[in-house]
Amino acid sequence: MERAVREFTTALSWNELIEQLEREASSLHGERMRVLDLKTRVAEALQDAESSSACAEITDRVDMMLMTLTEAAKENVCTNTKCPHYDKKCRMR
C-alpha cells in the first residue's frame, strides 16, 4: 500500500514538473538563450527520470520535449554549399 502511494506521489510530482517545463517552453518565442537554458534543465530532468525509473509516459514526454528544444536551439546556419552565406547565418533560409 505504501509503495503504491509513493509511486502515485512521485508520478504526480513528475507531472507537475513536466507541466511547468512545458509552460516555459510554450512561452519561448525565438529567444535562443532561454531555449538553451531550458534545454539544459530538460536534459537533467530526463536523466533524473531515467535513473529513478519513472514510468514510460513521463520519460517519453521529457524526451520529446528535449528533441523539440534541441531543434529550436539550433542556429540558423546555411548548409547550401553554393550559397555565399555557407556556414554562416543566412537570410535566405
C-alpha positions as CSV (number, residue, x, y, z in Angstrom):
1,M,0.0,0.0,0.0
2,E,2.7,2.5,0.9
3,R,4.7,1.7,-2.2
4,A,1.6,2.4,-4.4
5,V,1.1,5.8,-2.6
6,R,4.7,6.7,-3.0
7,E,4.6,5.8,-6.7
8,F,1.5,7.9,-7.2
9,T,3.1,10.9,-5.3
10,T,6.2,10.5,-7.4
11,A,4.2,10.4,-10.6
12,L,2.2,13.4,-9.5
13,S,5.4,15.4,-8.8
14,W,6.9,14.4,-12.2
15,N,3.7,15.5,-13.9
16,E,3.9,18.9,-12.1
17,L,7.5,19.3,-13.2
18,I,6.7,18.4,-16.8
19,E,3.8,20.8,-16.9
20,Q,5.9,23.6,-15.6
21,L,8.6,22.9,-18.2
22,E,6.0,22.7,-21.0
23,R,4.6,26.0,-19.9
24,E,8.0,27.6,-20.0
25,A,8.7,26.0,-23.5
26,S,5.4,27.4,-24.8
27,S,6.3,30.9,-23.8
28,L,9.6,30.9,-25.8
29,H,9.5,32.9,-29.0
30,G,12.8,32.8,-30.7
31,E,14.8,33.5,-27.6
32,R,17.7,31.2,-28.2
33,M,19.5,31.7,-24.8
34,R,16.3,30.9,-22.9
35,V,15.8,27.9,-25.1
36,L,19.4,26.7,-24.3
37,D,18.8,27.2,-20.6
38,L,15.5,25.3,-20.7
39,K,17.1,22.5,-22.8
40,T,19.7,22.0,-20.1
41,R,17.1,21.7,-17.4
42,V,15.0,19.3,-19.5
43,A,18.1,17.2,-20.2
44,E,18.7,17.0,-16.4
45,A,15.1,16.1,-15.8
46,L,15.4,13.3,-18.4
47,Q,18.4,11.9,-16.7
48,D,16.6,12.0,-13.3
49,A,13.5,10.3,-14.8
50,E,15.6,7.6,-16.3
51,S,17.7,7.0,-13.2
52,S,14.6,6.9,-10.9
53,S,12.8,4.5,-13.2
54,A,9.9,6.9,-13.8
55,C,7.0,5.5,-15.9
56,A,7.5,5.3,-19.7
57,E,4.9,8.0,-20.3
58,I,6.9,10.6,-18.3
59,T,10.2,9.6,-19.9
60,D,8.7,9.9,-23.4
61,R,7.2,13.3,-22.7
62,V,10.5,14.7,-21.4
63,D,12.4,13.1,-24.3
64,M,10.0,14.6,-26.8
65,M,10.4,18.0,-25.2
66,L,14.2,17.7,-25.3
67,M,14.1,16.9,-29.0
68,T,11.8,19.9,-29.7
69,L,14.1,22.2,-27.7
70,T,17.2,20.8,-29.4
71,E,15.7,21.7,-32.8
72,A,14.7,25.2,-31.5
73,A,18.2,25.8,-30.2
74,K,19.9,25.2,-33.5
75,E,21.5,28.2,-35.1
76,N,20.1,29.2,-38.4
77,V,23.3,28.3,-40.3
78,C,23.3,27.9,-44.1
79,T,24.2,24.4,-45.3
80,N,23.9,25.1,-49.0
81,T,27.5,24.9,-50.4
82,K,26.6,27.1,-53.4
83,C,25.2,30.0,-51.2
84,P,27.5,32.9,-50.4
85,H,26.5,32.6,-46.8
86,Y,27.6,29.0,-46.5
87,D,28.4,28.0,-42.8
88,K,27.2,31.5,-41.7
89,K,23.9,32.9,-40.7
90,C,21.9,33.0,-43.9
91,R,19.0,35.3,-44.7
92,M,17.8,33.1,-47.5
93,R,16.7,30.3,-45.1
